[in-house]
Amino acid sequence: MTDFYSLTINKLERETDNAVVMTFSVPEDLEDQFTFHPGQYLTLKADVGGEELRRCYSICSSTNESQLKVGIKAIPDGRFSNYANNELKVGDIIDVMPPQGKFGFVTEPQSSKHYLGIAVGSGITPIISMLKSVLEGEPNSQFTLLYGNKNLNSTMFREQLADFKNRYPERLQIVYLFSRESNEAELLNGRLDPEKLRQLGQSLFDWNQFDACYMCGPEEMLEASYIALSEGGMDERKFHVERFNSGTGPRPTVENKAAFSRVKLKRDGRVMDLEMTAQDDSLLDAALRQGADLPYACKGGVCATCICKVKSGEVEMAVNYSLEQDQIDKGYVLSCQAVPTSDEVSIDFDV
């Protein structure tokens, strides 16, 4: 489901100096649409300064909680995140898309697994949903969290984590690392980066002991961290990554982009005939320019909200951080990154 629903903010909690937890009221008739699994995100839409903005934020509730929550950390020049932290208030209504995303898993009461979560900064938001859901919903499973921050005061959810550590001391292990605050154990000082993972693997952990690893943090560390864990013995099939953004570098170009293409687009059973010209960066931009109402959020190739299927013609994607190879083989593309390389293209958002 890629439609937006108007939800009321019924609680705003200051988590750190620059982060809030936002709780939504979900009407009874929408509860099925907003059912989620740990690791999924919500897309929020709001008018900020006269411009419609959409942003994705991971759900930080456990599946056992009755309320739907997201954690939002304000970032420099982040228009939506600063709006959420400084202007939104209890009682405000905001447009929310139902949960999406393939990161994470569905908990199973009979499971007996050892999960590893690795989070840096606000990357904790999807990880804490997994942690809480596992401890409450899989009584035979364990969870180990490696959590990096600048210092204790910038650490989101530290009170919740302390509470869960007290409740599940035998099943939860938490390792905090601070880059700008000293710890008595030298191993726990410094950034949670690939080199630190190598040190932890040599001193504390056998990476192969974990049944699954879920990581969320800065883009620049993810691939290198995967290599570090693989060197330490972790099977690559156990490693799962969530990206909050696609980095700040320039957008790659598609060399074979067609100068002009006719696009046939299907959405909600309707077919539109569009044109893509040199002024359009992607199929999504071309469609929005010509009045199509399409699902999208990050526009960075990360969230996959804008996924569609190519029925005929040829396209290429500038970047792809979310689709698996089997999806690509079946013709799925991210419309925010896809450009035609043929004169005619047909795409379908209904499949």
C-alpha positions, 0 to 999 in steps of 0.5 A: 500500500503506497497511499498516505493516511492522516494520523494524529501525533499523540505524543512527542518525547525529547530523546536527546538534545537533537532527537525526538520520538514521535508517537501516532494515533492509529485509528482502529480501521487502519490497524491492519494497514499499519501492521509492521515487522521490526526494521520497517520504516514510515514515510512522512509527508508535510508542507514545510515552508510552502514545499511538500517534503517526504522523508523516511523514518524507521519505526522504533516500537516493538511489535508488542507495543500498541503505539506506533513510534518513529525516532527523528534526529535533527541533522544539519540542513535537514529541513524535515528533521528540524521541522519535526524537532522544533515545530511539530506538536502534540495534536498536529496531523501529518500524512503517513504512508503504511510501513514499508521496507525489507530490512529486518524480519518477522519474529517467531516465538519458537526461534532460538537465534543469536542476533547481532545489531550494529548501530551508529547514531540514529541508526539505532532506530530500526535496530531497537525495534528488532531488539525489543521485539526479539526479547519480548517475542522470542524467549529462546533468542539472544541479542547483542548490540554494538552501539556507537555514539559521540558521547553518552548524552547523544545516545538515543534510547539509553534509558530504554536499553538500560531497562531491557538490560535489567529485564533480560540480563542473560539474553541481552548484551550491549557494548557502547562505544564513544568517539568523544568520551573516554571509557576505562576499557581502551577497546571501547574508545573510538569510532565504531568503524571497520577497524574497531570491528576487527579489534572486537572480533579479535578480543570479544566476539567470534562473528560466526557465532551469530545467526544474523547481523543487522547494521544501520549507520553512515553510508561510508562505513557499511561496505567496509564493515561487511568486509571486516566481519567477513574477514572475521568469519561471518557468512555474507548471507547473515549480513543485512544493511539499512541505509538512511541515505545514499550519501552526499556525492554527485548523482551518477549519470547514465551514459546511454540515456535517450534524448527523448522517450515516450513513456506509457505508465500504469498506476492504480489501473489508469494508463498515462502517456508521458514524455521524458526529455533532457530536463528530467533526471528520472522517470519519476521526475518526468511523471511528477512534472506531468501530473502523475500521482506516484509513490516516492520518498527518498529519491536517493535509490534507498527506500524502494518506495518508488519501485515499478516494473518495466514491461517493455523498452530499456532503462538503466538505473543511476544507483541502486541501494535497495533492489536485489538482483532477482528483482532486477532480473524480473524487470523491477527498477527504482523509478527515481533512478531509472532513465530510458535508454530506448525511445519507448518505455512501458512501466507498471506501478501496480505489479 
